[in-house]
Amino acid sequence: MRITIDHRTHYAFSEPQLRLVQALRLSPDDTNDQTIVSWRIDVDCDARLREARDGLGNKLTMLYADGPLESIEISVQGEVLTENADGFVHGTAETLPPAFYLRETDRTRAGDPLAAFVAAAVGQGGVAGIDSAVRAMADRFALAEDSHEPLRDAAAAFDGDSATGRELAQMLVAGLRRAQVPARYISGYRQAQSERCSPHGWVEAHLADRGWIGVDPSAGTRIDDRYVRVAVGLDAGEATPVAGSRLGSGEEELDVALRVAVIGGNA
């Protein structure tokens, strides 16, 4: 599938900012299952961009901008070729062993109810267990719309009746780890029925005999060629597309516009 992405993140500040430092995890890697045809990041002000990689192997663009700044817009345009590998991912940049992704964070502490729910669904494990767990998570919650509000941690989100796609992914990561299945949060893009959407999050779980498999608890299925994989993290915070700090007082207002389309139609 040939997917085009137009992703714009706009910050407006109530008072001019003296300096901005942003970590951008917005650039996908080539893998065996996706090929980057073109990709560029632009900023609408005078800024310095420095390319690097973080400790998890993600492509990282550090952005430095000096003020006074009343607003800033970061735009991404890209085109990616994807293949359907039945959910399995191949050829990813792996800097750490799978066991690293058993590590809990503050956001992925499961709590006993969530741990018991996922363990019951996983059963004896294997591919069937992962498929069962992702379906169970999708059936358990009504899907809430994504917002710019901070995500609830896994245990808190499990106490509710609805959750965003990113919260569902973070919950599944937490539950799988408690079931001794290495799991990690993935941020990226998904082509949906509507071309206008939000940055997406899903899960990769590791099976000793098969490697990493991607599943999406907001859809209740494995990932396919509608997904563009960008960044990996122990939780959603570590894979967030834009994060950083600003030097200046006042409030900020965030607006995100994202269009994900398939060239030749919405197949």
C-alpha positions in Angstrom: 0.0 0.0 0.0 1.2 3.5 -0.8 0.4 5.9 2.1 0.8 9.7 2.2 0.9 11.6 5.5 0.5 15.3 6.2 0.9 16.0 9.9 0.9 19.5 11.3 1.4 20.4 15.0 0.8 24.1 15.9 1.6 25.7 19.3 0.3 29.2 20.1 1.5 30.9 23.3 -0.3 33.5 25.3 3.0 35.2 26.0 6.1 35.2 23.8 8.6 32.4 24.6 12.3 33.0 25.0 13.4 29.6 23.8 12.0 26.2 22.8 13.7 22.8 22.8 11.6 20.0 21.3 12.4 16.3 20.8 10.6 15.1 17.6 10.0 11.4 17.1 8.3 12.0 13.8 10.5 10.1 11.3 9.9 6.4 10.5 12.6 3.9 9.7 12.8 1.5 6.7 12.0 -2.0 7.8 11.3 -5.2 5.8 7.6 -4.2 6.0 7.7 -0.5 5.2 9.8 1.6 2.8 10.1 5.4 3.2 9.7 6.9 -0.3 10.0 10.5 0.9 9.9 12.3 4.3 10.6 15.8 5.5 10.1 17.9 8.6 9.6 21.7 8.3 9.3 24.4 10.9 7.7 27.8 10.2 10.4 29.8 12.1 14.2 30.1 12.4 15.2 26.9 14.1 18.1 24.5 14.3 17.4 20.8 13.7 19.8 18.1 14.8 19.3 14.4 13.8 20.1 11.7 16.3 18.9 8.3 17.6 17.6 7.7 21.1 18.5 4.7 23.3 15.6 2.6 21.9 16.8 3.1 18.3 14.2 5.7 17.3 15.1 8.4 14.9 15.1 11.6 16.8 15.2 15.2 15.6 16.1 17.8 18.2 14.6 21.2 17.5 16.1 24.4 19.0 14.4 27.8 18.4 15.2 31.1 20.0 12.5 33.7 20.7 10.6 35.8 21.1 8.1 33.2 19.7 4.4 33.7 19.7 3.7 30.4 17.9 5.4 27.6 16.1 4.2 25.0 13.6 6.0 21.7 12.9 4.9 20.0 9.7 5.6 16.6 8.4 5.0 15.4 4.8 5.8 11.9 3.8 5.1 8.9 1.6 5.5 5.3 2.7 5.2 1.9 1.0 3.8 -0.8 3.3 3.2 -4.5 3.2 0.9 -6.8 5.2 2.9 -9.3 7.1 0.0 -10.7 9.2 1.0 -8.4 12.1 4.6 -9.6 12.4 7.4 -6.9 12.1 10.7 -7.6 10.6 13.9 -5.7 10.1 13.4 -3.1 12.9 16.2 -1.3 14.7 16.8 -3.3 17.9 19.2 -1.8 20.4 17.9 -3.8 23.4 16.9 -7.4 24.1 13.2 -8.3 24.3 13.5 -8.8 28.1 14.0 -5.0 28.5 10.4 -4.6 27.5 9.2 -6.4 30.7 10.2 -3.3 32.6 7.3 -1.4 34.3 7.0 2.4 34.2 4.8 4.7 36.2 2.4 4.8 33.3 2.3 1.0 32.8 1.8 -0.3 36.4 -1.0 -2.7 35.7 -2.7 -3.2 39.1 -4.2 -6.6 40.0 -7.5 -6.2 38.1 -5.9 -5.4 34.8 -3.2 -8.0 35.3 -5.8 -10.7 36.0 -7.9 -9.7 33.0 -5.1 -9.9 30.5 -3.6 -13.1 32.0 -7.0 -14.8 31.7 -7.2 -13.7 28.0 -3.6 -14.7 27.2 -4.1 -18.2 28.6 -1.3 -20.5 27.5 0.3 -17.8 25.5 1.6 -18.0 21.9 0.1 -16.2 19.0 -3.4 -17.3 19.9 -3.0 -15.8 23.4 -1.9 -12.5 22.0 -4.8 -12.4 19.6 -7.2 -13.3 22.4 -5.9 -10.5 24.7 -6.2 -7.8 22.0 -9.8 -8.9 21.3 -10.7 -8.9 25.0 -9.3 -5.4 25.5 -11.2 -4.1 22.5 -14.5 -5.7 23.7 -14.0 -4.5 27.3 -14.0 -0.7 26.5 -16.0 1.7 24.5 -13.6 3.7 22.3 -13.2 7.3 23.3 -12.1 10.1 21.0 -8.4 11.1 21.3 -7.8 14.5 22.9 -4.9 16.6 24.0 -5.5 15.8 27.6 -2.8 13.7 29.4 -3.3 10.0 29.2 -4.4 8.1 32.3 -2.0 5.5 33.5 -2.9 1.9 32.8 -4.4 1.0 36.2 -6.5 4.2 36.3 -7.7 3.8 32.7 -8.8 0.2 33.4 -11.2 1.4 36.1 -13.3 3.2 33.5 -15.7 2.1 30.8 -14.2 3.9 27.9 -10.6 4.6 26.8 -8.8 6.3 23.9 -6.8 4.2 21.5 -3.5 5.2 23.1 -4.8 4.4 26.6 -5.9 0.9 25.3 -2.5 0.3 23.9 -0.8 1.4 27.2 -3.2 -0.9 29.2 -2.4 -3.9 27.0 1.3 -3.3 27.3 1.0 -3.2 31.1 -1.1 -6.4 31.2 1.1 -8.3 28.9 4.2 -7.5 30.9 2.5 -8.8 34.1 1.9 -12.0 32.1 5.6 -12.1 31.4 5.2 -11.2 27.7 7.7 -8.5 26.6 5.5 -5.7 25.2 6.2 -2.2 24.0 4.2 0.9 22.9 4.3 1.9 19.3 3.4 5.4 17.9 2.7 6.0 14.3 0.0 6.5 11.8 -3.0 4.4 10.7 -5.1 5.0 7.6 -8.7 4.9 8.6 -12.1 5.4 6.8 -11.7 9.1 7.4 -8.5 10.6 6.0 -8.5 13.1 8.9 -7.4 11.4 12.1 -5.1 11.6 15.1 -1.6 10.1 15.7 -2.1 6.5 16.6 -0.7 4.1 19.2 -0.6 0.3 19.2 1.3 -2.6 20.8 4.1 -5.0 19.8 4.4 -8.2 21.8 7.4 -10.5 21.6 7.1 -14.3 21.2 10.2 -16.3 21.7 9.6 -18.5 18.6 8.1 -15.8 16.3 9.6 -12.4 17.2 7.6 -9.2 17.5 3.9 -9.1 16.5 1.9 -5.8 16.3 -1.6 -5.7 17.6 -4.1 -2.8 17.9 -6.5 -3.0 20.8 -8.6 -0.1 19.5 -9.4 -2.3 16.5 -9.2 -5.7 18.2 -6.9 -7.1 15.5 -3.3 -7.4 14.4 -1.8 -4.5 12.4 -1.7 -4.6 8.6 -0.5 -2.5 5.7 -2.6 0.5 6.8 -0.1 1.2 9.6 3.1 3.3 9.5 5.4 2.5 12.4 7.4 5.5 13.7 8.6 5.1 17.3 8.8 2.6 20.1 8.7 3.2 23.9 8.2 1.5 27.2 5.0 3.6 27.4 3.2 6.3 25.4 5.4 9.1 26.9 8.6 7.6 25.5 7.2 7.4 22.0 5.3 10.7 21.9 5.7 12.5 18.6 6.6 15.9 20.0 7.9 16.6 23.5 10.1 19.2 25.1 10.3 22.4 27.1 9.9 26.1 26.7 11.5 29.1 28.4 8.8 31.6 29.1 5.6 32.2 31.0 1.9 32.0 30.0 -0.2 29.2 28.5 0.1 27.2 25.3 -2.6 26.1 23.0 -2.1 23.0 20.9 -3.7 22.2 17.6 -3.0 19.0 15.5 -4.1 18.4 12.0 -3.3 15.0 10.4 -4.3 13.5 7.0 -3.4 9.9 6.2 -4.4 8.8 2.8 -3.9 5.9 0.4 -2.7 6.8 -3.1 -5.2 5.4 -5.5 -8.1 5.3 -3.0 -9.0 4.1 0.5 -8.3 0.4 0.0 
